[in-house]
Amino acid sequence: MSWSTLIGFPYEYSDEIRQIDEKLLELIQARKIAAGSELIFPPEDQIQAWANRFEMQPERIRWLFQTFQSSSRRMIFPSTEGNLTGIVPVLKKTAQEDCEYFFTHVMNHENVSYAHIEVSYLPETDDQSITVFPRLSMEIRGSEDYETRSYGHQGAGASASLRFLISPPLPDKLDGISFHLVPDYSYEMPKSREIVLDKPVFFS
C-alpha cells in the first residue's frame, strides 16, 4: 500500500463571508474592551434562549464564550514549581445554591502557588448516582496580574477537591487579594449521541 496525496476540497472565500468574519472580529474585540480583564458569561437562561433562537446546542454557545474570552490571556506558567516555601491557611467558606465551598489553604512554592478548595453537595440524599463535577476556574484580583488554571479535581459522590495552579506565587499574607470561582467551559463541546451496544454477538 502506498501513500496518496491529500487533496483539500476547493472553496471560495467570498466577499460576503469576509465581511461577516470581519464583523465577528470587530464584535469580539469590542466585547473584550467592554469586559476589561474579567471573564463575563451570560446567565444560563440567556444561553438557553439563544440556543432555541439560533438552533444551537447550549454546550457550543458556552464553549464559544469561553474560547474567545480566553484567547487574549497570557497563560504562561513556569516549567518547574520550585521548592515549597510555605503553607498559607485561608479557611474561608461560602454556600452557592446546593453546594458549600471551603477554601482551605494555599501552598506556596518558589515559582507558583496551589489553591485548595473542598466542595460538598448539601442536600441529604441516599441517591448513590450523584457525582459533583465542578466546571470552574479561578479568578484572582489583586495588585499583581495572576494567571490561574485548573490543576485537576478528585473525589466521588457528593464531594470534590479542587486545586488551582497560580502564577506568580501568592504572598504569605493575602490581604487585599480576592478569589472568585467562575464557569469554565473550555473543555465543553456538544456531546455526541450515544449508541449503546448491549446485545450478545456470535461469530460462527
C-alpha positions as CSV (number, residue, x, y, z in Angstrom):
1,M,0.0,0.0,0.0
2,S,1.4,3.4,-1.0
3,W,0.7,6.8,0.4
4,S,-1.6,9.0,-1.6
5,T,-1.7,12.8,-1.9
6,L,-4.1,14.6,0.4
7,I,-6.2,16.9,-1.7
8,G,-8.2,19.6,0.0
9,F,-11.8,20.4,-1.0
10,P,-11.8,23.7,-3.1
11,Y,-13.8,26.5,-1.7
12,E,-14.3,30.2,-2.5
13,Y,-13.8,32.8,0.3
14,S,-16.4,35.2,-0.9
15,D,-16.6,38.9,-0.1
16,E,-19.8,38.2,1.7
17,I,-18.1,35.7,4.1
18,R,-15.2,38.1,4.5
19,Q,-17.5,40.9,5.6
20,I,-19.2,38.6,8.1
21,D,-15.9,37.4,9.5
22,E,-14.7,41.0,9.9
23,K,-17.8,41.9,11.8
24,L,-17.3,38.9,14.1
25,L,-13.8,40.0,14.9
26,E,-14.9,43.6,15.5
27,L,-17.6,42.5,17.9
28,I,-15.3,40.1,19.8
29,Q,-12.7,42.9,20.2
30,A,-15.5,45.4,21.3
31,R,-16.7,42.9,23.9
32,K,-13.1,42.3,25.2
33,I,-12.7,46.1,25.7
34,A,-16.1,46.4,27.4
35,A,-15.3,43.4,29.8
36,G,-11.8,44.5,30.6
37,S,-9.8,41.8,32.3
38,E,-12.8,40.0,33.7
39,L,-14.4,36.8,32.4
40,I,-18.1,37.6,32.0
41,F,-20.5,34.9,30.9
42,P,-24.2,35.2,30.0
43,P,-26.6,33.7,32.6
44,E,-27.9,30.2,31.9
45,D,-31.4,31.3,30.9
46,Q,-29.9,33.6,28.3
47,I,-27.8,30.8,26.9
48,Q,-30.9,28.6,26.6
49,A,-32.8,31.4,24.9
50,W,-30.1,31.8,22.3
51,A,-29.9,28.0,21.8
52,N,-33.5,27.9,21.0
53,R,-33.5,31.0,18.8
54,F,-30.4,30.1,16.8
55,E,-30.9,26.3,16.9
56,M,-27.6,25.7,18.6
57,Q,-26.6,23.4,21.4
58,P,-26.1,25.2,24.7
59,E,-22.7,23.5,25.2
60,R,-21.4,25.1,21.9
61,I,-22.5,28.5,23.0
62,R,-20.8,28.2,26.3
63,W,-17.7,26.9,24.6
64,L,-17.6,29.8,22.2
65,F,-17.8,32.4,25.0
66,Q,-15.0,30.6,26.9
67,T,-12.8,30.3,23.8
68,F,-12.8,33.9,22.6
69,Q,-12.5,35.3,26.2
70,S,-9.6,33.0,27.0
71,S,-7.7,33.7,23.7
72,S,-6.4,37.0,24.9
73,R,-5.0,35.7,28.2
74,R,-1.3,35.1,28.6
75,M,-1.5,31.7,30.4
76,I,2.3,31.2,30.7
77,F,3.5,29.2,33.7
78,P,7.0,28.3,34.9
79,S,8.2,24.9,33.9
80,T,9.0,24.0,37.5
81,E,7.2,24.8,40.7
82,G,10.4,25.1,42.8
83,N,10.7,24.2,46.5
84,L,7.8,24.6,48.9
85,T,8.2,27.9,50.8
86,G,5.1,27.8,53.0
87,I,1.5,26.9,53.6
88,V,-0.9,29.8,54.0
89,P,-4.2,28.9,55.8
90,V,-7.2,30.6,54.2
91,L,-10.2,29.0,55.9
92,K,-13.0,30.7,54.0
93,K,-16.4,29.2,53.5
94,T,-19.4,30.1,51.3
95,A,-22.5,28.4,50.0
96,Q,-23.9,28.7,46.5
97,E,-27.2,27.1,45.7
98,D,-26.9,23.5,46.9
99,C,-23.2,23.4,47.4
100,E,-20.8,24.5,50.1
101,Y,-17.3,25.7,49.1
102,F,-14.4,25.6,51.7
103,F,-11.2,27.4,50.6
104,T,-8.8,25.6,52.9
105,H,-5.2,26.7,52.1
106,V,-2.6,27.8,49.7
107,M,0.7,26.0,49.1
108,N,3.4,28.4,48.1
109,H,6.4,27.3,46.1
110,E,9.3,29.3,44.7
111,N,7.7,29.8,41.3
112,V,4.0,29.0,41.7
113,S,1.2,28.5,44.2
114,Y,-1.6,26.0,44.6
115,A,-5.0,26.9,45.9
116,H,-7.0,24.1,47.5
117,I,-10.9,24.1,47.7
118,E,-13.3,21.5,49.0
119,V,-16.8,21.2,47.6
120,S,-19.7,19.5,49.3
121,Y,-23.3,18.9,48.0
122,L,-25.5,19.9,50.9
123,P,-28.9,18.2,50.4
124,E,-29.1,14.9,52.2
125,T,-29.8,12.1,49.8
126,D,-29.5,8.4,49.5
127,D,-29.0,8.6,45.7
128,Q,-25.7,6.9,45.1
129,S,-25.6,8.1,41.5
130,I,-24.9,11.7,42.4
131,T,-21.5,13.0,41.4
132,V,-20.2,16.5,41.9
133,F,-18.4,17.6,38.8
134,P,-17.0,21.1,39.0
135,R,-16.6,23.1,35.8
136,L,-14.9,26.1,37.4
137,S,-11.8,28.1,37.0
138,M,-10.3,30.6,39.5
139,E,-10.1,34.4,39.1
140,I,-7.7,36.4,41.4
141,R,-7.8,40.1,41.8
142,G,-5.0,42.0,43.5
143,S,-2.1,44.2,42.9
144,E,-0.4,41.5,40.7
145,D,-1.7,40.1,37.4
146,Y,-2.2,36.5,38.4
147,E,-2.7,33.7,35.9
148,T,-4.6,30.6,37.0
149,R,-5.6,27.2,35.6
150,S,-7.3,24.2,37.0
151,Y,-4.9,21.6,38.2
152,G,-7.4,18.8,38.4
153,H,-10.1,17.7,40.8
154,Q,-10.7,14.5,42.6
155,G,-13.4,12.9,44.6
156,A,-16.6,11.0,44.1
157,G,-20.2,11.2,45.1
158,A,-21.3,14.4,46.9
159,S,-17.9,16.0,47.4
160,A,-14.9,17.0,45.4
161,S,-11.5,18.5,45.9
162,L,-10.3,21.3,43.6
163,R,-6.7,22.5,43.0
164,F,-5.7,25.5,41.0
165,L,-2.2,26.5,39.8
166,I,-1.3,30.1,40.2
167,S,1.5,32.2,38.8
168,P,3.2,34.3,40.0
169,P,3.2,32.8,43.5
170,L,0.9,34.4,46.1
171,P,2.3,36.3,49.0
172,D,2.3,34.9,52.6
173,K,-0.3,37.5,53.5
174,L,-3.4,37.5,51.3
175,D,-4.7,40.9,52.5
176,G,-6.1,42.9,49.5
177,I,-6.4,39.8,47.3
178,S,-9.8,38.4,46.4
179,F,-10.6,35.0,44.9
180,H,-13.5,34.0,42.7
181,L,-14.7,30.8,41.0
182,V,-16.1,31.4,37.6
183,P,-17.6,29.0,35.0
184,D,-15.1,27.1,32.9
185,Y,-16.4,25.7,29.6
186,S,-13.0,25.5,27.8
187,Y,-13.3,21.7,27.5
188,E,-17.0,21.5,26.8
189,M,-18.2,20.7,23.4
190,P,-21.5,19.3,22.1
191,K,-22.0,15.7,23.2
192,S,-22.3,13.0,20.6
193,R,-25.4,10.8,20.6
194,E,-24.5,7.6,22.3
195,I,-25.2,4.2,20.7
196,V,-25.4,1.5,23.3
197,L,-24.3,-1.9,22.2
198,D,-25.6,-4.4,24.9
199,K,-26.7,-7.5,22.9
200,P,-24.8,-10.8,22.6
201,V,-22.8,-11.1,19.4
202,F,-21.8,-14.5,18.0
203,F,-19.3,-15.3,15.3
204,S,-20.0,-18.6,13.5
